[in-house]
C-alpha cells in the first residue's frame, strides 16, 4: 500500500508541500486547497495527511470512496453527492473540503510533495 | 398472490392515461417555486405556482400540505371523497446532503381515522427527488378508475399517469419491481424512489405509505414509513398503486442554497459530533431508536398490555441488546444522503414463519422503538422474532405498526374482559401474549377478511361497534381505548406525567409524540413542576417541533445526539447549539436572515392554522382534546393495585385523604377524579398560553399576531368567539 509518511521532527514549516499539492490538483498555489496540512504547534510543526486507513470507505453513502490496486483510497467524484460524512468521520481529520468544490478531497499518495520537500520530512512509502 | 411476471411484461401492460412534458429547471434557494397538481378523476396534470404568501407563512413541507389541502377540500369533505387530497412535500432545507437528517418528506391528507388533517413525516428519497425533478410539492386529488402509477421523470421532464394492472400490491415486491422498471441499470437504481402502500391499506383505515431508497451496498430496495393516520388507505382508495420519481445526478448543491459553505461547516461539525459522541450517548448508529425500550421499562413508561402497566420482567427480551443480535449493521444506514446518525436498521435474510410469504427470506427495515413497543410489550408479547415478523408484514401490507399494536392490545383487553369471545373474533383467542392470534389478525387485514377487517377500522370505531353490537359498557371502552381524535396513541406511557398527557391529547393531529415529548422533562427530571411551566412547555415545544416538518428535517439529530458541553448551556434541554444550527441552515439555504426566534415565529402560523383547520372540519374544540382515562391515570382497580403505594401516597399527601379502610374501588374513584381535574386545569392553562379560547379556538388576536387572519380562516373561528 502506498502511503505518504511524515517525519514531523524534520519539518521546518516552509509549507512548500501545501503549495505543490494545490498546484498539482487544483492548478493554483493555495494552501487551503492542499490535502496535506502543516500547522505550527508550541514546539515545532504538525503534519496532517491521510494514512490511507480507509475508514471513510464504509461511511460513504454512495460507495464513491474506494481503494485502488495500489492500496490508495480514492474518491469517485461522479458518484459523490458531497455530503461530507467522510470528513466528520475521518479519524485523523485528513479529509478536506473547500468552498469552491462540491466534493471532498484527500491525499492520494502521488508523492509530488515528498519530491519537493527540502528537509526530507515527507516520504512516499510502500507499506 | 399475483402471477410472476417479468418486468417487461409488467411494463408492456401499462396503459398511458395522461402525460405532461415540462421544463425541469432547477431549484433556487431551496424552492422550485411550483407544485405539481394531479387530478385522477379528470386525468389532469398541471403545474401551479408557489406564491410568496405560501413561502412566507407556510414555509414548505407540512405547511404546504396543509395550505393546499385547505384549498382543495371543504368543511364537508370526508376522507374517501374524491376532493380529499394527498400532498407530499419536503421543505426548503430538504435535499441538502451535508447536514444529517435533511431528507424528510411530509405527507398530508384528511385521515380516515380522525376526519381531520393528518401529517406524517418519512425518510427515503422521494421528497428531495421530487423537488429536484422540479416540484416543491405533489398534490393528488380525485380517484382513478383502475389502479395507476404516477411517474415523474425528473431527467426528461415528463409526468405520466399510467394504468398498471399487473404489478403486486404489497410493497416489498412492488417497490422492487418498479425500481427495476424505471432504472436503466443497476447503477441507476439509486436515482429512483417509489411510494407505495400494500394490500392491508386497502382493507383497513390504518394504511401507511412506504417511501423507498435504494441501498447501493446491499443492492436492495429499502423503505421508510409515513405511518400515522391512514394515508395509505386514502392512497389505495384513489386507486394509486404507486408513485415513482426519478432524478439522476444529485450533487452537493442541487438544492442551490444561498450559502453552501455555511451548510458545509454546520454539517461537518455535526458529522464529527456524531462520530465522537454517538457511541457514548444513544448509540443510534448501532441500535437505532430501539435503545429506548430498556430505558422506558426502567422508568415504568413502557406500554404493557394496552397501556395498563409501564414495565414487565420480560422486557429485556425486546431490548436493544436483543435486537442487536438480528441487525446487520453497515456504517452508512441513513435514509437520506449524509445522515450519519444512521438509525435505519436492517435485518437481512429474515425467514418468514407465517402468511403468504411464509418460508421466504426477506429484508426487514427496522424495527423502531415505537414498533417494538406497539407490536411487542403493549400486546404482552415479548418475542423479538415475532416483532420482526409483524414489522415486516405491517410494512409490506402498508399498515401502521403503532395503530395496529394499539388495536390488537385493545381487542385483547376486550377479549379478557369478556366483551369479545372466540365466536365474535372468528376463532381468534385474543389473550394478551398470544402472538399466533395477533399474526393471524394481521394477515386477515392483509386479506380483508374476518375479524381483521373489522379491527382495521381503528380503536375509535371499534369502541362504537362493541357498544352497539355487543352491548359493551361505553364508559369502560372510553377509559381503556387508547385513542384521541380517532388516532391511536404512540408508545410512551403518559399516566404519571401530566405534561405528556397534554403532549398527546392537546395535539392537532392526534396523540403522536412528534408534537411534544415531555415525559422525561416532567416526570423524570421534574423540570416543569407548575401548571404555568407545563403550559409554557406545551406552548413552546409543539410549535418549535413544527419547524422540522416545515423544513424537510428529521427531529432525531436535534436531540438524539448532543454536543459534549450541552449540559453547561442555559436551557440545555432545548439543545441550544443545534437549534442555532437550524436557524443558520434556514438562512444559508433560503437567504432569509433569521434569528433564534424564528423557531417559533415561522412555525406558529402553521400550528395555529392546523388547529383552525380541525375546527373547520367540525372538530378541534375542547371536546376533541379529551383524553382516555388510561392516559391520565389508573382506569381500573387492577391498575390502581399495580401502583397502589404510589396512588395511596398521592391520596394522602396531595388530597389529604387517608386511604386506610377504603376499598381499592373507592380509592380508584378518588384518584380518577383528581387526575381528570388536573388535566382540565392543564387544558385551561395551555389554551391561555397558546392564545386560544377556553374552548381551544385560536383567538382573533392570535391569528393576527401570526399573520394568518385570512378571511376564510377568520370565518371559521368567528362563530366560536
Boltz contact constraints between the chains, C-beta under 6 A:
constraints:
  - contact:
      token1: [A, 58]
      token2: [B, 331]
      max_distance: 6.0
  - contact:
      token1: [A, 59]
      token2: [B, 331]
      max_distance: 6.0
  - contact:
      token1: [A, 59]
      token2: [B, 332]
      max_distance: 6.0
  - contact:
      token1: [A, 61]
      token2: [B, 332]
      max_distance: 6.0
  - contact:
      token1: [A, 61]
      token2: [B, 337]
      max_distance: 6.0
  - contact:
      token1: [A, 63]
      token2: [B, 216]
      max_distance: 6.0
  - contact:
      token1: [A, 81]
      token2: [B, 97]
      max_distance: 6.0
  - contact:
      token1: [A, 81]
      token2: [B, 250]
      max_distance: 6.0
  - contact:
      token1: [A, 81]
      token2: [B, 337]
      max_distance: 6.0
  - contact:
      token1: [A, 82]
      token2: [B, 97]
      max_distance: 6.0
  - contact:
      token1: [A, 82]
      token2: [B, 251]
      max_distance: 6.0
  - contact:
      token1: [A, 82]
      token2: [B, 252]
      max_distance: 6.0
  - contact:
      token1: [A, 83]
      token2: [B, 97]
      max_distance: 6.0
  - contact:
      token1: [A, 83]
      token2: [B, 98]
      max_distance: 6.0
  - contact:
      token1: [A, 83]
      token2: [B, 337]
      max_distance: 6.0
  - contact:
      token1: [A, 83]
      token2: [B, 338]
      max_distance: 6.0
  - contact:
      token1: [A, 84]
      token2: [B, 98]
      max_distance: 6.0
  - contact:
      token1: [A, 84]
      token2: [B, 267]
      max_distance: 6.0
  - contact:
      token1: [A, 84]
      token2: [B, 268]
      max_distance: 6.0
  - contact:
      token1: [A, 85]
      token2: [B, 271]
      max_distance: 6.0
  - contact:
      token1: [A, 85]
      token2: [B, 338]
      max_distance: 6.0
  - contact:
      token1: [A, 85]
      token2: [B, 340]
      max_distance: 6.0
  - contact:
      token1: [A, 87]
      token2: [B, 268]
      max_distance: 6.0
  - contact:
      token1: [A, 88]
      token2: [B, 268]
      max_distance: 6.0
  - contact:
      token1: [A, 88]
      token2: [B, 271]
      max_distance: 6.0
  - contact:
      token1: [A, 88]
      token2: [B, 272]
      max_distance: 6.0
  - contact:
      token1: [A, 88]
      token2: [B, 275]
      max_distance: 6.0
  - contact:
      token1: [A, 89]
      token2: [B, 275]
      max_distance: 6.0
  - contact:
      token1: [A, 97]
      token2: [B, 264]
      max_distance: 6.0
  - contact:
      token1: [A, 99]
      token2: [B, 261]
      max_distance: 6.0
  - contact:
      token1: [A, 102]
      token2: [B, 251]
      max_distance: 6.0
  - contact:
      token1: [A, 102]
      token2: [B, 252]
      max_distance: 6.0
  - contact:
      token1: [A, 102]
      token2: [B, 253]
      max_distance: 6.0
